[in-house]
Amino acid sequence: MAITIQQVKGSFAREACDAQLWQALSDSDIDDLRNAWGAGGVLFFRRQCITEDELAAFSARFGEPEVHPRGEWNSKHNPRIVLITNLRDFEGDELGALGSGELAWHTDQSYMRNPATGAILHGVEVPPGGSPTYFANLKLAYAALDEATKAKIDDCQVVYDYVLRTSGYVGNQHEIDEIRKRFPRVVHPLVNTDPLTGHKALYMDPATMGGIVGWPEDEARSMIDQLIAHATQEQFVYAHHWQTGDVVKWDKGFMQHRREP
């Protein structure tokens, strides 16, 4: 059965219908999925019963999957898979990342010099009622800014500090000195340009942004807060209500996300 792409009514997100991700997809199918993903930023599939290896193989059709730098969160079966769970083993040890830092708006791996370009979540077990994950489209948010603000921020560079993010985590965490050694501060543009389309987008991770290079701290914080409030308005946000078996794929270059408790 052919895969069909449907745009979610009133949203930028797309659903890929009739896909069977446990099977090898054709190059044509992958091209269609890649185009839909690039256009909307969020692409999802319902009712996918797949293994970790099948999920990694699907991901590899879009680029080489990375091994997450927080190795203690990775699956022992396939280290390219990160476990997001509140479960513990029989000795009381955490089985993966608790995900407490996911409650606030954020962009994964902003603290890395070269962040991954995309991410995929597979809902193996989901909360009753399908507690949503929210995605904010930073390309649409940038386009809606006034020209004066665009001119002010287009060339700005932002400092990202992983220590700031981990301060909001719960569960077992490394000491600050160890975190700083493993993840030194990095700098990224506040505004990204899509190399394929030329469209611009904000790039933000509120919990990790330490300031704007060359700006006084209070002015930088004020601008960051204004942009976050602007970018997370309802018209720029898609709420994904989870069902067991969902696979959700998003573009990290122009999306930020958060989840419900």
C-alpha positions in Angstrom: 0.0 0.0 0.0 1.4 3.4 -1.0 2.3 5.9 1.7 0.2 9.1 1.7 1.1 12.4 3.4 -1.6 14.4 5.0 -1.1 17.8 6.6 -2.8 18.1 10.0 -5.7 20.5 9.7 -4.7 24.0 11.0 -1.1 22.9 11.6 2.3 22.7 9.9 2.7 19.0 11.0 2.2 16.1 8.6 1.0 12.5 9.1 2.4 9.7 6.9 -0.4 7.2 6.5 -0.2 3.5 5.6 3.6 3.3 6.4 5.1 0.1 7.7 8.4 1.1 9.2 9.3 -2.4 10.1 9.8 -3.0 6.3 12.5 -1.5 4.1 10.9 1.5 2.3 11.7 2.4 -1.3 13.9 5.3 -2.2 10.9 7.1 -3.6 9.0 6.7 -0.3 12.0 8.1 1.6 12.2 11.1 -0.7 8.5 11.8 -0.1 9.0 11.5 3.6 12.1 13.7 3.5 10.2 16.4 1.6 7.3 16.3 4.0 9.6 16.5 7.0 11.5 19.4 5.6 8.3 21.3 4.7 6.5 20.9 8.0 9.2 20.2 10.5 7.1 17.5 12.2 6.2 14.2 10.6 4.4 11.3 12.4 3.3 7.8 11.9 0.6 5.9 13.8 0.5 2.2 14.9 4.1 1.3 14.4 5.2 -1.9 16.2 9.0 -1.9 15.6 12.1 -3.0 17.3 15.1 -0.8 18.3 17.1 -2.1 15.4 14.2 -1.3 13.0 13.9 2.2 14.4 17.6 2.8 14.0 17.5 1.4 10.4 14.7 3.7 9.5 16.5 6.7 11.0 19.6 5.8 9.0 17.7 6.4 5.7 17.9 10.1 6.5 21.4 10.2 7.9 23.8 8.4 10.1 22.3 8.0 13.6 24.4 9.4 16.4 25.3 7.8 19.7 24.0 10.2 22.4 26.9 11.6 24.4 25.1 10.8 27.7 26.0 7.1 27.3 24.2 6.1 30.5 20.9 6.9 28.8 21.5 4.7 25.8 20.0 1.3 25.2 22.3 -1.6 26.0 21.0 -3.4 23.0 21.5 -0.6 20.5 23.4 2.4 21.7 22.0 4.6 19.0 18.7 4.4 20.8 18.1 6.6 23.9 15.7 5.5 26.5 13.3 8.1 27.9 11.6 6.5 30.9 10.7 6.9 34.5 11.2 3.1 35.1 14.0 1.6 37.3 15.5 -1.8 37.4 15.2 -4.3 40.3 18.1 -2.6 42.0 16.5 0.8 41.8 18.8 2.2 39.1 17.3 4.4 36.4 16.8 2.6 33.0 17.3 5.8 31.0 16.8 9.5 31.0 13.9 10.6 33.2 13.1 13.4 30.9 12.4 16.0 33.6 14.2 18.6 31.6 11.7 18.0 28.7 9.0 19.9 30.5 10.2 23.3 29.4 10.8 24.4 25.8 14.1 23.2 24.5 16.1 22.1 21.5 18.1 18.8 21.8 21.9 18.9 21.7 22.2 22.7 21.4 25.1 22.3 23.8 27.0 20.3 21.1 29.3 22.0 18.6 27.5 20.1 15.8 24.0 19.1 16.9 22.1 16.4 15.2 19.8 17.7 12.4 16.8 15.6 13.4 15.3 13.3 16.0 12.8 10.5 16.2 10.6 9.4 19.2 8.8 6.1 19.4 6.0 5.8 21.9 6.4 2.3 23.2 4.4 3.1 26.4 2.5 6.3 26.7 0.5 7.9 29.6 -3.2 7.3 29.7 -5.0 10.0 27.6 -2.0 10.6 25.3 -0.3 13.4 27.2 0.9 15.7 24.5 4.3 16.8 23.2 4.3 20.4 21.8 6.4 21.5 18.9 7.1 25.2 18.1 8.0 26.1 14.5 10.8 28.6 14.7 10.8 29.2 10.9 7.2 30.5 11.1 8.0 32.5 14.2 11.0 34.2 12.5 8.9 35.1 9.5 6.3 36.8 11.7 8.9 39.1 13.4 9.0 42.8 12.5 11.8 43.9 10.2 13.5 45.9 12.9 13.8 42.9 15.2 15.1 40.7 12.3 17.8 43.2 11.5 18.8 43.4 15.2 19.2 39.6 15.7 20.2 38.3 12.2 23.9 38.3 13.0 23.8 37.5 16.7 25.7 34.6 18.2 24.4 32.8 21.4 26.4 31.0 24.1 25.0 27.6 25.0 25.9 26.1 28.4 24.9 22.5 29.3 25.4 23.2 33.0 22.5 25.6 32.9 20.2 22.8 31.5 21.3 20.1 33.9 20.6 22.4 36.8 16.9 21.7 36.2 17.2 17.9 35.9 16.2 15.5 38.6 17.6 12.0 39.1 21.3 11.1 39.0 23.5 13.8 37.4 27.2 14.3 37.0 29.2 16.9 39.0 29.4 20.4 37.4 33.1 20.1 36.8 32.7 16.8 35.0 29.8 18.2 32.9 31.9 21.3 32.0 34.8 19.1 30.9 32.6 16.8 28.8 30.4 19.6 27.4 32.2 23.0 27.2 30.3 26.1 26.2 29.6 26.4 22.5 28.3 29.3 20.3 25.5 29.0 17.7 23.8 31.6 15.5 20.5 33.0 16.8 19.1 32.8 13.3 19.7 29.8 11.0 19.4 29.7 7.3 18.0 26.5 5.6 20.8 25.5 3.1 18.2 24.1 0.7 15.4 26.7 0.7 17.2 29.8 2.0 14.4 30.3 4.6 15.5 31.7 8.0 14.5 30.4 11.4 15.2 31.2 15.0 17.5 28.7 16.8 16.8 28.6 20.6 17.1 26.4 23.6 15.9 28.5 26.5 17.2 26.3 29.3 20.7 26.3 27.8 21.1 29.8 26.4 23.7 31.7 28.5 23.7 35.0 26.7 24.2 36.8 23.4 27.8 37.5 22.4 28.6 41.2 22.9 25.4 42.0 24.6 25.0 43.1 28.2 23.5 40.3 30.2 20.2 42.0 31.0 19.6 43.1 27.4 20.4 39.6 26.1 18.1 37.9 28.6 15.3 40.4 27.8 15.7 39.7 24.0 15.8 35.9 24.6 12.7 36.0 26.7 10.8 38.1 24.2 11.7 35.7 21.4 10.7 32.7 23.4 7.3 34.2 24.2 6.8 35.2 20.6 7.9 31.7 19.2 5.7 29.7 21.5 2.4 31.5 20.6 -0.4 29.1 19.7 -0.3 29.9 16.0 3.3 28.5 15.8 2.7 25.4 17.9 1.5 21.8 17.1 0.4 19.5 20.0 1.0 15.9 19.3 -1.4 13.7 21.4 0.4 10.4 21.8 -1.0 6.9 20.9 0.9 3.7 21.6 3.1 2.9 18.7 3.4 6.5 17.4 6.7 7.5 15.7 7.3 11.2 15.6 10.2 12.8 13.6 11.2 16.4 13.8 13.7 18.8 12.4 16.0 20.2 15.1 17.1 23.1 12.9 13.9 25.0 13.2 11.8 23.2 15.9 11.8 23.4 19.6 9.6 21.2 21.8 8.4 20.4 25.3 6.1 17.8 26.9 3.4 17.7 29.5 4.3 16.4 33.0 
